[in-house]
Amino acid sequence: MISNPVLESAEFIHNHSKHVTIPDDGIEHGAAKIFEAMKKTHYDTSKWKEHPLNPKECNTSTVDWIFLVDLLNFSFWSEIDIDDTGVPHPDRYRVTFHGVGYTGYWSMVAAINRALEEGIPITTPAFFASEERLPDKEIERIFRSDTKEQVPLLQDRIRVMREAGRVLVEKFDGNFVNVIAQADRSALKLVEVITSNFSSFKDEAEFCGRKVQIFKRAQILVADLWACFQNESYGEFKDIDEITMFADYRVPQALYHFHCLQYSPELLAILDKGEMLPNGSPLEVEIRGNSIWAVELIRKKILELIIKEQEEAQEKASGEEVLETRKPKMMTVNAILIDFFIWDFAKAAQLDLTLGQRPVKVHRTRSVYY
């Protein structure tokens, strides 16, 4: 089986970091808290479809939808909403759909769903590849805001849509399903095919004299297919547990809150002032790489806790005749589910993360990679 270059890169980044560290006791503490919370909420892939904006059906149109959403899944933080408390500034970029106003990532999803309802085949690759069929001005209208702040990086979004659409049309008969077919049910192979063919997914950096891979959007594209299709059909992958967390700007903030990351005083001062960290800069790479490695350590610790619970349950049941249907079911967990859970937690607890007992601001980077 091929190994995930993202995980190997994350370990390298961790071993060479100067400003971000991972405390062992923090991993113990954080893993226990996350595990208990995931158990309490019965957190699994079914949570994906519970969001009102995510598709409920599973077909080739859903594959197109997931591809476009993750193609555009980058840079939603607001220049206006500097407090970042979870209560959006009234002027920040917002899209209203079915009477609900959405900000951040969900604003982009709402705009895509709104366009589909208006009869615009926005998720069809041959359509969004073509400037004749879908002019730039129409894309701008599709992502129109209810407020004075417009969608961040609009020109970059148009550029990556055109490029990805053309690649799909020219190399994959206009259908992302054909990209999936090349992977032969391997999540890692699919990440490799995506990053080899679509430049906006090739999320890499130079760090300490070597190239490191982070591949946030390529991996989350695979994860969304897996979660939506419940590991069946277009979302069936034999090695899905090899995918890492998706290094963005929100999950590291939550990992810091859980004591799973520690920042140097210099880095904390930069974050507190809201200074920009250029994409690929050492500090930004340290935050992202250590976040991936921290979630890998959390995953291993949670698996230990699951095995321990299972052994205790079996001991309790020993000597008794236990029906097969009553045997304790072993909880499954991987880095994807941990990431999804932490991201959901971070969005719900934004005020506490920014102003609570262990406050830290998200790092500010403008990039098409996340």
Residue pairs with C-beta under 8 A, 6 or more apart in sequence:
1 188
1 239
1 242
2 186
2 188
2 189
2 192
3 188
3 242
4 188
4 191
4 242
4 243
4 244
5 213
5 215
6 213
6 214
6 215
6 219
6 244
6 292
7 242
7 244
7 292
7 293
7 296
9 212
9 213
9 214
9 289
9 292
10 212
10 244
10 289
10 290
10 292
10 293
10 296
11 293
12 207
12 208
12 210
12 212
12 289
13 207
13 208
13 212
13 285
13 286
13 288
13 289
13 290
13 292
13 293
14 22
14 289
14 290
14 293
16 207
16 208
17 286
17 289
17 290
18 264
18 282
18 286
19 263
19 264
19 266
19 267
19 282
19 283
19 286
20 261
20 262
20 263
20 264
20 267
20 286
20 287
20 290
21 261
21 262
21 290
22 260
22 261
22 262
22 290
22 293
22 294
22 297
23 259
23 260
23 262
25 259
26 258
26 259
26 260
26 261
26 262
27 260
27 294
27 297
27 298
27 301
28 301
29 258
29 259
30 255
30 258
30 259
30 260
30 294
30 298
31 297
31 298
31 301
31 302
31 305
32 301
32 305
33 258
34 258
34 298
34 302
34 338
34 341
34 342
35 302
35 305
35 306
35 333
37 43
37 341
37 345
38 302
38 331
38 333
38 337
38 338
38 341
39 331
41 47
41 341
43 337
43 340
43 341
44 332
44 337
45 226
45 227
45 230
45 231
45 337
46 230
47 340
47 344
48 54
48 224
48 227
48 228
48 340
49 55
49 56
49 228
51 106
52 98
52 100
53 97
53 102
53 106
53 109
53 110
53 113
54 109
54 228
55 62
55 65
55 66
55 228
58 228
58 229
58 230
58 232
58 233
58 234
58 235
60 175
60 177
60 234
61 123
62 228
62 229
62 234
63 176
63 177
63 180
63 225
63 234
64 123
64 124
64 125
64 175
64 176
65 112
65 123
66 221
66 224
66 225
66 228
67 123
67 125
67 164
67 176
67 221
68 112
68 122
68 123
68 128
68 161
69 108
69 109
69 112
69 224
70 217
70 220
70 221
70 224
71 160
71 161
71 164
71 198
71 200
71 217
72 108
72 112
72 157
72 160
72 161
73 105
73 108
73 217
73 220
73 370
74 153
74 217
74 367
74 368
74 369
74 370
75 152
75 153
75 365
75 366
75 367
75 368
75 370
76 93
76 103
76 104
76 105
76 107
76 108
76 152
77 84
77 104
77 152
77 249
77 362
77 364
78 88
78 89
78 92
78 93
78 103
78 149
78 152
79 149
79 152
80 89
80 91
80 92
80 149
81 88
81 89
81 92
81 103
82 89
82 274
83 89
83 354
84 350
84 354
84 361
84 362
85 350
85 351
85 354
85 355
86 347
86 348
86 349
86 350
86 351
86 354
87 351
88 94
88 103
90 147
91 147
91 148
91 149
92 103
92 147
92 149
93 103
93 107
93 145
93 147
93 149
93 150
93 151
93 152
94 101
94 102
94 103
94 107
94 145
94 146
94 147
95 101
95 102
95 107
95 108
95 110
95 111
95 114
95 143
95 144
95 145
95 146
96 102
96 110
96 146
97 110
97 111
97 113
97 114
100 110
101 146
102 109
102 110
104 347
107 151
108 143
108 151
111 142
111 143
111 144
111 151
112 122
112 123
112 142
114 142
115 122
115 142
116 122
116 123
120 138
120 142
121 127
122 128
122 134
122 142
124 174
125 164
125 165
125 168
125 169
125 174
125 175
125 176
126 133
126 165
126 168
126 169
126 174
127 133
127 134
127 165
128 134
128 139
128 161
128 162
128 165
129 161
129 162
129 164
129 165
129 166
129 168
129 169
130 165
131 162
136 158
139 154
139 157
139 158
139 161
140 154
143 150
143 151
143 154
143 157
145 151
151 157
152 366
153 366
153 368
156 368
160 200
160 368
163 198
163 199
163 200
164 198
164 200
167 197
167 198
168 174
168 175
168 176
168 179
171 197
172 178
172 179
177 234
179 190
179 193
179 194
179 197
180 190
180 225
180 234
182 189
182 190
182 193
183 189
183 190
183 192
183 193
185 236
185 237
185 238
186 237
186 238
186 239
187 222
187 226
187 237
187 238
187 239
187 240
187 242
187 243
188 239
188 242
188 243
190 222
190 237
191 215
191 218
191 219
191 222
191 243
194 201
194 218
194 221
194 222
195 201
195 202
195 203
195 213
195 215
195 218
200 217
200 368
200 369
201 215
201 217
201 218
201 221
202 215
203 213
203 214
203 215
203 216
203 217
203 218
203 369
203 370
204 211
204 212
204 213
204 214
204 215
205 211
205 212
205 214
205 279
205 280
205 284
205 285
206 212
206 280
207 282
207 285
207 289
212 285
212 289
214 247
214 285
214 288
214 289
214 292
214 369
216 246
216 247
216 248
216 288
216 369
216 370
217 246
217 369
217 370
219 243
219 244
219 246
220 246
222 237
222 240
222 243
223 240
223 243
223 246
223 336
223 339
223 340
225 234
225 235
226 235
226 236
226 237
226 240
226 336
227 235
227 336
227 340
228 235
229 235
229 236
231 237
231 240
240 334
240 336
241 334
241 335
243 334
243 335
243 336
244 292
244 295
244 296
244 335
245 251
245 291
245 292
245 295
245 296
245 335
245 336
245 338
245 339
245 342
246 339
246 370
247 287
247 288
247 289
247 291
247 292
247 370
248 343
248 370
249 362
249 363
249 364
249 365
249 370
250 343
250 346
250 347
250 362
251 291
251 295
251 339
251 342
251 343
251 346
252 261
252 287
252 288
252 290
252 291
252 362
252 363
253 346
253 353
253 360
253 361
253 362
254 342
254 343
254 345
254 346
254 349
254 353
255 261
255 291
255 294
255 295
255 342
256 262
256 263
256 358
256 360
257 346
257 349
257 352
257 353
257 356
257 358
257 360
259 358
260 294
260 297
260 298
261 287
261 290
261 291
261 294
263 271
263 360
267 283
267 286
267 287
268 360
270 277
270 283
271 360
271 361
271 362
271 363
272 361
274 361
274 364
275 364
276 364
276 365
276 366
277 283
277 284
277 287
277 363
277 364
277 365
278 284
278 365
279 365
279 366
279 367
279 369
283 363
284 363
284 365
287 363
295 335
295 338
295 339
295 342
296 335
298 338
299 333
299 334
299 335
299 338
302 333
302 338
303 333
306 330
306 331
306 333
309 328
310 328
310 330
313 328
314 328
317 327
317 328
346 353
349 356
353 359
353 360
354 360
354 361
